[in-house]
């Protein structure tokens, strides 16, 4: 049996270890930040969101989940997403914020530097879609040419605003790779054109006037009615370097409201739109 002094000593050692070593879950805060007073309290059924998480970055998945929970979209597309990070975000959304999401992954490569894991079994990296409603018919397509890094798109059928819709989530090739992005949008546009109601969201790595986005503009409109490929368009920037690279394109659907919210947890802003349910 331990005496009282021994128990106090053991307790002090445990506290010291926690202070020195930190929480047992690497990269995640022990307690996520509280939601702002204006945060939504339940999933908004006609709201869709896109967010490039920034990877590799040091931000915690608890804080990322809190950002998403503030706006509580029905569907969110994530880019630069590790499977392990998305799984933790989903758990935080459920356990801390009471928001339950289904998830589909669109991994296009396995990368130890970005996603951890063992060097011989690195974590999967790419896109992900979270949806409050079940998802069906998932596909995950790697583009024939990814540029400097493998890239692709994923698609699911789910429900937004009470109606079925095909949702695409993509991350196009990095900047200064215009020809590669043109080939990628050719693939994406051909598939999206098969659907009368579709949402195309993601990080397109191109400004609205870029020629490689012409195929997308030909079949869908941005959720921001002031944003279009003409130089007269006024598109809100979605990145810390004041460029619009992130989009929610709509085909056969009318937008109601469009919002861009800078986040200290990524170099890309959160972008969401509320859609007409008719």
N, C-alpha and C positions, 0 to 999 in steps of 0.2 A: 504493500500500500504506500502511496505517496503522501507525505506530509503537506501541510498548507503551503510552506515555503517552496517545496518542489513544484507544486501545481502553479504557483505564481511565476516561478522561473520558466516553466514550460510555456505558459501563456505568453510571457514576454518574448520568448524566442520565436513563437509562431507569428506574433505581430511584427517583429523585426523582419522575418522572412518575407511576409507579405509586402512590407514597405520596400524592401530591397529588390525583390524579384518581380513584384507586381501581380496582376490578375493572372489566372491560370489559362485564360484564352488569349493567345497572342493577337495583337492588333485590334482588340475590341475593348472598349471601356467597360469597367465593372458595372457602371450605371450610365445609361444613356441620358442625354439632356432632356429636360421636360419640354413638352410641346407648348408652343405659344398659345395665348388665350384665344386667338382667332382660328385655331386649327379645326379642321373638320373632324367630327366625332364618329363618322361611319363612312363606308365606301360610297362614293358618288357614282351612281350607276351609269351616267352618260359621259364620264370623264376619262380621257386617255392621256398618258404622259410618256415622255422619252427622257432618258438621262444617261449620259456617258459618265461612268463612275470615276474615271481617272485611275489608270493603273500603269506602273506601280505607284501607289500613293500610301501614305501612312495613316489615313483616316480610318476611324473605327466603323464597323458595320452597324453598331448600335446607333451612331449618329446618322449614318446613311438611312437606316430604317426610320428614324425620327423625321428626317426630311421628307421621305415619302409619305409617312403617316400624317403629316401636316395637311396634305392635299388629298390623300386617300383616293387615288384614281381607281376606276374599275379595271383598267388595263394599264400596265407600265412595261415599256421596252427598255432594257438595260444594255449598254455596250461596254466594252472593255471589262467584261464580267467573268470572274472566276466562279466555277461551280461552288466551291467551298464558301466563297463570300456571299453568293446569292442565297445559299441554304441558310446561312446565319441571318441574313437580312430578313428572309421569310419567317424564321423563328422569332426574331425580335418583333416583327410586325404582329404576329399572333400573340405572343406571350406578354408583351409590354403594352401593345396598343389595341389589342382585340380585333385586329384586321386579318382575316383568313384569306390566303391566296393559294391558288394552284400555280404550278411553275412548270415551264418547259425550257430546256436548255438548247442552245445552238452553238456548241463548241466547234471551233474550226482548227484548233491546234492544242497541243499540250506543252505548257511552258513552266518550267521550274522557277525561273527568275521572277515571273509575274505571279504565279499561283501557288508556289511552294510544293509540298509533297516531297517524295524521295527523288533524287536525281534520275533514278531508273524508272520512276513512275510519277512524273510531274502532273500537276493539276490541269484540268481542262479549262480552256479560255475561249471567249467569244461573246455571244449574245445570250440573252435570256428574256422570256416574257412571263410576267406574273399577271394572273387574271383572277378576279373574284368569282367568276363563273367558270365552269369546266371548259376545257379546251379539247378540240377534236382535230383529226387529220393533220397532225404536226409534220412539218418537213424541215429539214436542215440542209442547206445547199452551200457548198464551198464554190466560190467563183473560180472559173478556169484560170484566171490570172489574178493574184492578190496584190501584186506590187511588192513593196518591201516587206510585207508581212501577210500571211494567209488571211483572207477576209471572206465573208459570206453573208447570206441572209437566212432567216428562219421565218416560218409562217404557221399560223394556227387559225382555226375557226372558233370563234367564241361569241359571247353576247355583250353588246354595248348598248345601253339605253333600251334594253328589252328586245333588241333585234339582232339576228345573227350577222356577223361580218367577218371577212377575212382580214387578218392583221399580219402585216409584214414588219420585220425588224431587221435593220441592216447596219453595217459599218463599212463604209467604202474606203478605198485606198487613201493613204496619207497625202498631204499637200504636195504639190509639184509633180503629181502623177496623173495628169489630166487624161491621157490616153487610156490608162488602166481603168480609171473611173468610168470613162465612156463605155468601155466594154462591159463593165459591171452593171451599169444602169440599163444597158441593152438587155441583159439577162433578166434583171429585176422587172423592168417594164413589161416585157413579154409575158411574164407569169402574172403580174398584177392585172394586166388587160383582160384576162380570162374571167374576172370577177366584176359584177355590176356594183357591188358594195365592198369597198376595200379601204383599209387604213395603212399607209406606208409611213413608218416612223424610223428614226435613227439618226446617226451621225454620218452625214453625206460628205463631209470634208470638202465642201465647195460652197461658194457664195451663190446667191440666187441667179446671178447673171451668167454663171459658168456654162459653157456650151455643153458640157457632159451631163447636165441636168435637163436638157431640152426634152428628152423622151419622157421623163417623169412629169414635167409641166404639161406635156401634151395630153396626159390621161388623168391628171389629178390636180387639185388646187391646194395651196397652203391654208392652214386653218386661220391664219391672219389675213383678213381681206385686204389689208394694205400692202401685203408682201407678194410680189410677182417678179418675173424675170426682167421686166423693163427697168431701165436705169431710173425711172420715175418712181419705182416702188420704194416704200419705206419699211424695211424689215428690221425688227428689233434684233440686236446682236444676241447670240446665245453662248458666247465664250468670253473668257477673261481678256482676250486680245481683241474684243469688240468686232468679231466677225460672226455672221450667221452661218453656222455649219449644221445645226440640228433642226429637224423638220418633223412636222406631222402633216402629211399629205392625205387628202380625202378624195375618194372616188365614189360618187353616188350618195354622198352624205353632206349635210349642211352644218357648218360650225355655228356655235352660239357665242362663245367667248374664248379668247386666246390670252395666255399669260406666260411670261418669262420671269423666273426667279433666280437671281444669282445665289450660289451656294459656296460657303467657305470650305466645303468638303470635296470640291471638284473644280477643275478648270473649265468645265462646261456647266451651263445653267440648267436648272430644271425647267422643262417646257411642257405645259399641259394645255388641253383644250376641252371645253364642254361642247357636246354635239347635240344637234337637233334629234329628237327621238322619232320624228315622223319619217 
